[in-house]
Amino acid sequence: MTESPQPQSQQSVYSGEALELVQRVEVLALKFVSFEFSSGPDLWQFQLDLLELQRDIQKAIGGEKKRAKKLKGKSESLADLQMVRWLARRLGDSLAWTLLGLDRGSIYPFSHNDPVPIPQEGYGTEGLLAVSIHLANDGWGLPLLHDITDVLRIGDVTFINPGNEHRTLEVKTRHLDTELNAEGRTSSRYDVKITYLGTRDAGPTHNTKPTSSGEDEGGDAGGHSPEVKLREDRRTVQQRQRMANLLTLKEAQLETVFEVDGMKTIAARLDSTSDSQWDLIRTLISKAKEEGYASAVLDGSFMYVVLYSENGVTPDATKDSRIVRDVAGVVAPPAGKHENSLTVSSIPEEEGRGAHLYLPFYMYSVSPDVISDLLHGRLLIITLSNAGAIAAGLEQEGVEVTIPPGRDPLFSLALSCVTTDDEGREYRMEMHQLGLHIRECIYEFRGIGYLRDVVRMMRGTVRTAVRHDLTDEAASQR
């Protein structure tokens, strides 16, 4: 086991309570990047520590909101606390990415839901933790708590068991009563409802008796049979449907058409030779630590700027004249028929809408001290992405790219192309939703070659869709 690096006494952009909390994030982050875990219990304790930290951050945010409301003023530290909360959530995402083997096909389906808030202490979490420990001891594998992440938004816990399918549970707990025995010890009874998600071929292996719907309603965290069952409500039905959709997406066969919520869907796997530019990024970071600034342009479409200050990068640093000088490399020559349009992104990124389905910076191929610098704001990476240049680069794949006016140019790109069926008939098809893969380029330092691989994959799925529609049409005419 490698001893984890220790936090250094250096400057930070945070102060007060936010500084104390981000230092706690840093301790756990350095433990994660060195992967200082020798056993399953170590990984479980890491999750409990992260859950406790996230709760403390949330309490601090609540307290700061109350203070600001009482003083009828704007809180300057609230934004810092919210950013620290996001940094802690992304650390949970990093663990999820790692334990799920960086398998986007397993990770993406979990995000099809609204963000999940940090759970406070209560019977619900107590029941979940008790069930998780019991099943882990019963051979289900290492429990991965969804509540410490932003990306795992369906279910409560997934058990990781090498060589077996991952199994996900939704656990609903209600406290029934608490009794005091003659020895002065208390015992509590809970009503526990479990929705199980494994595979369609295999059910739970522990000694419960699932109903036909795949739910275990026969036990509780205290080992007693519950006398009162949870009332089935609309949220339970919706959650069950989300878990069913998750199972459909996870088990979908590649290059086949299936339905999710009535929508026809095709699953495809992307095999790309375009790797992340870690050597380039490490070189830029090294130069920035010496000179305070470094930049490079990738494929004429993305410009990476690295800023460093041992006292913390201030907003004024982003106005560095060298950025204006170097940005010519990403806007010239002109992008042909597409206008130059720059979108600025930063790492660490701020919390935004929707699950962030790309590698958290804790998983970057950089040294631990760089992770600490990013956490404390001593290091900032800025990406300038030119939608016009990206569009021109994609059109080399034989597609036509349209950037709708009045919308986010980077994430509203629409692709169209002409494809033919097996009998030579031509069809014009449109392809959307390229935004996720552009984010991968931004936050994982991939070039335009990666997006071209995506386009080739999407064109292949279009041909699959055409064959499927023609087969359905022929069947309806028989």
C-alpha positions in Angstrom: 0.0 0.0 0.0 1.4 3.4 -1.0 1.3 6.1 1.7 -0.9 8.9 0.5 0.6 12.4 0.0 -0.1 14.9 2.8 -1.6 18.3 2.3 1.0 21.1 2.3 0.7 24.4 4.2 0.2 26.7 1.2 -2.1 29.5 0.2 -5.7 29.0 -0.9 -8.4 31.0 -2.5 -10.7 29.8 0.3 -10.8 31.2 3.8 -12.7 30.6 7.0 -15.1 27.7 7.2 -14.8 27.0 3.4 -11.0 26.6 3.9 -11.4 24.1 6.7 -13.8 22.1 4.6 -11.8 22.1 1.4 -8.8 20.9 3.4 -10.9 17.9 4.5 -11.7 17.3 0.9 -8.0 17.5 0.1 -7.2 14.8 2.7 -9.7 12.4 1.2 -8.7 13.4 -2.4 -5.0 12.6 -1.8 -6.0 9.3 -0.2 -8.0 8.5 -3.4 -5.4 9.5 -5.9 -2.8 7.3 -4.2 -5.6 4.7 -3.8 -4.5 4.0 -0.3 -7.0 1.1 0.2 -5.9 -2.3 1.1 -9.3 -3.9 1.6 -13.0 -3.5 1.0 -13.6 -2.1 4.5 -11.1 0.6 3.7 -13.1 1.6 0.7 -16.3 1.5 2.7 -14.9 3.7 5.4 -13.7 6.2 2.8 -17.3 6.4 1.6 -18.6 7.0 5.1 -16.0 9.7 5.7 -17.0 11.4 2.4 -20.7 11.2 3.3 -20.0 12.8 6.7 -18.0 15.5 5.1 -20.7 16.3 2.5 -23.2 16.5 5.3 -21.0 19.0 7.2 -20.6 21.1 4.0 -24.4 21.1 3.5 -24.9 22.2 7.1 -22.4 25.0 6.6 -24.3 26.1 3.5 -27.6 26.1 5.4 -26.1 28.1 8.2 -24.6 30.7 5.8 -27.9 31.1 4.1 -29.6 31.8 7.4 -27.0 34.3 8.3 -27.3 36.1 5.0 -31.1 36.2 5.3 -30.9 37.5 8.9 -28.4 40.3 7.9 -30.4 41.0 4.7 -27.2 41.0 2.7 -25.4 38.9 0.1 -23.1 36.3 1.5 -19.6 36.3 0.0 -18.7 32.9 1.4 -21.8 31.1 0.2 -20.5 30.6 -3.3 -17.2 29.3 -1.8 -19.1 26.7 0.3 -21.2 25.7 -2.7 -18.1 25.2 -4.7 -16.5 23.1 -1.9 -19.7 21.0 -1.9 -19.3 20.4 -5.6 -15.6 19.4 -5.2 -16.7 16.8 -2.6 -19.4 15.5 -4.9 -17.0 15.1 -7.8 -14.7 13.1 -5.5 -17.6 10.7 -5.0 -18.0 10.6 -8.8 -14.3 9.7 -9.1 -14.8 6.7 -6.8 -17.8 5.6 -8.9 -15.9 5.9 -12.2 -13.1 3.8 -10.7 -15.2 1.0 -9.2 -17.3 0.8 -12.3 -14.2 0.3 -14.4 -14.4 3.5 -16.4 -17.2 1.8 -18.3 -19.3 4.6 -19.7 -21.9 2.0 -20.8 -22.5 1.3 -17.1 -22.1 4.8 -15.9 -24.2 6.8 -18.3 -27.6 5.1 -17.7 -27.4 5.9 -14.0 -27.5 9.7 -14.8 -31.0 9.6 -16.3 -32.7 11.3 -13.4 -32.7 14.6 -11.5 -29.8 15.5 -9.2 -29.9 13.7 -5.8 -29.4 15.9 -2.7 -27.0 15.0 0.1 -29.0 12.9 2.6 -29.1 14.0 6.2 -28.8 11.7 9.1 -32.0 9.8 9.7 -33.8 6.4 9.6 -33.6 6.3 5.8 -29.8 6.4 5.7 -29.5 4.1 8.7 -31.6 1.5 6.9 -29.6 1.8 3.7 -26.2 1.4 5.5 -27.5 -1.5 7.5 -28.8 -3.3 4.4 -25.5 -2.5 2.6 -23.3 -4.0 5.4 -25.5 -7.0 5.7 -25.5 -7.9 2.0 -21.7 -7.1 1.7 -21.1 -9.6 4.5 -23.4 -12.1 2.7 -21.1 -12.0 -0.4 -22.8 -9.4 -2.6 -19.5 -7.5 -3.0 -18.4 -4.0 -2.2 -21.3 -1.5 -1.7 -21.0 1.8 -3.6 -23.2 4.4 -2.1 -24.9 6.6 -4.7 -25.6 9.4 -2.3 -22.0 10.5 -2.2 -22.0 11.1 -6.0 -23.6 13.4 -8.5 -23.6 11.0 -11.4 -25.4 7.9 -9.9 -28.9 9.2 -9.7 -30.9 6.0 -9.9 -31.0 3.5 -7.0 -29.3 3.8 -3.6 -26.4 1.4 -3.7 -24.6 -0.8 -6.3 -22.6 -3.8 -5.2 -19.3 -4.3 -7.0 -18.3 -8.0 -7.3 -15.4 -8.8 -9.7 -16.5 -11.4 -12.3 -20.2 -10.9 -11.6 -22.8 -8.4 -12.8 -23.1 -5.3 -10.7 -26.3 -5.3 -8.7 -28.2 -2.2 -7.7 -30.7 -1.7 -4.9 -33.3 1.0 -4.1 -33.9 0.9 -0.3 -36.8 2.6 1.4 -36.8 2.6 5.2 -39.4 3.6 7.7 -38.9 3.6 11.4 -41.6 1.5 13.2 -40.7 1.8 16.9 -37.9 1.8 19.5 -37.9 -0.3 22.6 -35.9 -0.2 25.8 -35.0 -3.5 27.3 -34.3 -4.5 30.9 -30.6 -3.9 30.4 -31.1 -0.3 29.3 -30.3 -1.0 25.7 -32.5 0.3 22.9 -33.6 -1.7 19.8 -35.4 -0.3 16.8 -37.6 -1.9 14.2 -37.7 -0.7 10.6 -39.9 -1.4 7.7 -37.6 -1.9 4.7 -38.6 -2.1 1.1 -36.0 -3.1 -1.4 -36.2 -2.8 -5.2 -33.6 -5.0 -6.8 -31.8 -4.5 -10.1 -29.4 -7.1 -11.2 -29.8 -8.9 -14.5 -32.8 -10.3 -16.2 -31.4 -13.8 -15.8 -30.4 -13.8 -12.1 -32.1 -12.7 -9.0 -30.8 -12.0 -5.5 -28.6 -14.7 -4.0 -29.2 -14.0 -0.3 -31.9 -15.7 1.7 -34.9 -13.6 1.0 -38.0 -14.4 -1.0 -38.4 -11.8 -3.7 -41.9 -11.1 -5.1 -42.6 -11.4 -8.8 -41.8 -7.7 -9.2 -38.3 -8.2 -8.0 -38.9 -6.6 -4.6 -38.0 -7.9 -1.2 -40.6 -6.8 1.3 -40.0 -9.4 4.0 -37.2 -8.1 6.2 -35.9 -5.2 8.2 -32.7 -3.9 9.4 -33.2 -5.2 12.9 -34.0 -8.8 11.8 -37.7 -8.6 12.6 -40.6 -9.1 10.1 -42.3 -5.6 9.7 -45.9 -5.3 10.7 -46.5 -2.3 8.5 -45.6 -2.1 4.8 -44.7 1.1 3.0 -47.5 2.5 1.0 -47.0 2.3 -2.8 -47.0 5.8 -4.1 -46.3 7.6 -7.3 -42.7 8.2 -6.5 -42.1 4.4 -5.9 -43.7 3.6 -9.3 -41.6 6.3 -11.1 -38.4 5.0 -9.4 -39.2 1.4 -10.4 -39.7 2.6 -14.0 -36.3 4.4 -13.9 -34.6 1.3 -12.6 -36.3 -0.8 -15.4 -35.0 1.7 -18.0 -31.6 1.5 -16.4 -31.6 -2.3 -16.7 -32.7 -2.0 -20.4 -29.9 0.4 -21.2 -27.2 -1.6 -19.3 -28.2 -4.9 -21.0 -28.9 -3.6 -24.5 -27.2 -5.5 -27.3 -25.0 -3.4 -29.5 -26.3 -2.3 -32.9 -29.8 -3.3 -32.2 -33.0 -1.2 -31.8 -34.8 -1.3 -28.5 -37.3 1.0 -26.7 -36.9 3.1 -23.6 -40.0 4.9 -22.4 -41.5 4.4 -25.9 -38.5 5.9 -27.7 -36.5 3.8 -30.2 -32.9 3.6 -29.1 -29.7 2.1 -30.5 -26.7 1.2 -28.4 -23.3 1.5 -30.0 -19.7 1.2 -28.7 -17.1 3.8 -29.6 -13.6 2.5 -30.4 -11.4 5.6 -30.7 -7.6 5.8 -31.1 -7.7 9.5 -30.1 -6.3 9.5 -26.5 -6.3 12.3 -24.0 -3.3 14.6 -24.4 -1.8 14.1 -21.0 1.8 14.8 -22.1 0.7 18.2 -23.4 -1.3 19.0 -20.3 1.6 18.0 -18.0 4.0 20.1 -20.0 1.7 23.1 -19.8 1.2 22.7 -16.0 5.0 22.5 -15.5 5.6 25.6 -17.5 2.8 27.5 -15.8 4.3 26.7 -12.4 7.5 28.3 -13.5 6.2 31.3 -15.4 2.6 31.6 -14.2 1.2 31.1 -17.7 1.2 28.5 -20.5 -1.0 27.8 -23.5 -1.3 25.5 -26.4 -3.8 25.0 -29.3 -5.1 21.5 -30.2 -6.2 20.8 -33.7 -7.1 24.5 -34.3 -10.3 23.9 -32.3 -9.4 23.9 -28.7 -7.0 26.2 -26.8 -5.8 25.3 -23.3 -4.6 27.9 -21.0 -3.0 27.1 -17.6 -2.7 29.8 -15.0 -0.7 29.4 -11.7 -0.1 31.6 -8.7 1.1 30.3 -5.3 -1.3 32.9 -3.7 -4.3 31.7 -5.7 -5.4 32.6 -9.2 -7.6 35.7 -9.1 -10.4 36.7 -11.6 -8.0 39.4 -12.9 -5.6 36.7 -14.0 -8.1 35.5 -16.6 -7.7 38.9 -18.3 -4.0 38.2 -19.1 -3.0 39.9 -22.3 -1.2 36.7 -23.4 -4.5 34.9 -23.7 -5.7 37.6 -26.2 -2.4 37.2 -28.1 -2.5 33.4 -28.2 -6.2 33.0 -29.0 -5.5 33.8 -32.6 -4.3 30.2 -33.0 -7.8 28.9 -32.4 -9.7 31.4 -34.5 -7.4 31.7 -37.5 -7.6 30.8 -40.3 -11.3 31.6 -40.5 -13.6 28.6 -40.1 -15.0 28.8 -43.6 -18.7 29.1 -43.8 -19.0 28.8 -40.1 -18.4 31.8 -37.9 -15.8 31.7 -35.2 -17.6 31.2 -31.9 -15.6 30.8 -28.7 -16.9 29.1 -25.5 -14.9 29.3 -22.3 -14.8 26.5 -19.8 -12.7 26.1 -16.7 -11.2 23.3 -14.6 -12.3 22.7 -11.9 -15.7 23.3 -13.4 -18.5 24.9 -11.5 -21.6 22.9 -10.6 -24.1 23.0 -13.4 -27.3 21.4 -14.6 -27.3 17.8 -15.4 -24.9 15.0 -14.5 -21.3 15.6 -15.6 -20.5 12.6 -17.7 -16.8 13.0 -18.1 -13.7 12.3 -16.0 -13.5 14.3 -12.8 -10.1 16.1 -12.4 -9.2 13.8 -9.5 -8.6 11.1 -12.1 -6.3 13.2 -14.3 -2.9 11.7 -15.1 -1.1 14.3 -13.1 0.8 14.4 -9.8 -1.0 14.7 -6.4 0.4 18.2 -5.9 -1.4 19.3 -9.0 -4.7 18.0 -7.6 -4.1 20.0 -4.4 -3.3 23.1 -6.5 -6.6 22.7 -8.4 -8.5 22.2 -5.2 -7.2 25.4 -3.6 -7.4 27.5 -6.7 -3.6 28.0 -7.1 -3.9 26.3 -10.5 -6.7 27.0 -13.1 -7.1 25.4 -16.5 -9.2 27.3 -19.1 -10.4 25.9 -22.3 -11.5 28.0 -25.3 -13.4 26.0 -27.8 -14.3 27.3 -31.3 -17.6 25.8 -32.5 -17.0 27.1 -36.0 -13.6 25.3 -36.2 -15.1 22.1 -34.7 -17.9 22.2 -37.3 -15.4 22.6 -40.1 -13.3 19.7 -38.8 -16.3 17.4 -38.6 -17.4 18.2 -42.1 -14.2 16.4 -43.3 -16.1 13.2 -42.4 -18.7 13.9 -45.2 -21.4 15.4 -43.0 -23.0 18.8 -43.1 -22.9 20.7 -39.8 -25.5 23.4 -38.8 -25.1 25.7 -35.8 -28.6 26.9 -35.0 -28.7 30.7 -34.3 -29.6 32.0 -30.8 -28.6 28.8 -29.0 -25.4 27.6 -27.4 -23.2 27.1 -30.5 -21.0 24.5 -28.9 -23.8 22.1 -27.8 -26.4 22.6 -30.4 -24.5 21.4 -33.4 -26.7 19.4 -35.8 -25.2 17.0 -38.3 -26.9 15.7 -41.4 -25.7 13.2 -44.0 -27.0 11.1 -46.9 -27.0 7.3 -46.3 -28.2 4.4 -48.4 -30.0 1.2 -47.6 -29.1 -2.3 -48.9 -30.9 -1.6 -52.1 -29.2 1.6 -52.9 -32.0 4.0 -51.9 -30.8 7.3 -50.4 -31.9 8.8 -47.1 -31.0 12.1 -45.5 -30.5 11.7 -41.8 -30.0 14.2 -39.0 -27.8 13.5 -35.9 -27.9 15.6 -32.7 -26.7 15.3 -29.1 -23.0 15.8 -29.8 -22.7 18.0 -26.8 -21.7 15.2 -24.4 -18.8 14.2 -26.6 -17.6 17.8 -27.0 -17.6 18.1 -23.2 -15.4 15.0 -23.2 -13.0 16.8 -25.5 -13.0 19.8 -23.2 -12.5 18.1 -19.9 -10.5 15.1 -21.0 -8.2 16.9 -23.4 -9.2 15.1 -26.5 -8.8 16.5 -30.0 -11.0 16.7 -33.1 -10.1 13.2 -34.1 -12.2 11.9 -31.2 -15.2 13.8 -32.4 -14.7 12.4 -35.9 -14.7 8.9 -34.5 -18.0 9.7 -32.8 -19.4 10.9 -36.1 -18.4 7.7 -37.8 -20.0 5.7 -35.0 -23.2 7.8 -35.3 -23.3 7.2 -39.1 -23.1 3.5 -38.4 -26.1 3.7 -36.1 -28.0 5.6 -38.7 -27.6 2.7 -41.2 -28.8 0.3 -38.4 -31.9 2.5 -37.9 -32.7 2.5 -41.6 -32.5 -1.3 -41.8 -34.7 -1.6 -38.8 -37.4 0.8 -40.1 -37.4 -1.0 -43.5 -37.8 -4.4 -41.7 -40.7 -3.0 -39.7 -42.3 -1.5 -42.8 -42.0 -4.9 -44.7 -43.5 -6.7 -41.7 -46.5 -4.4 -41.6 -47.2 -4.9 -45.2 -47.3 -8.7 -44.9 
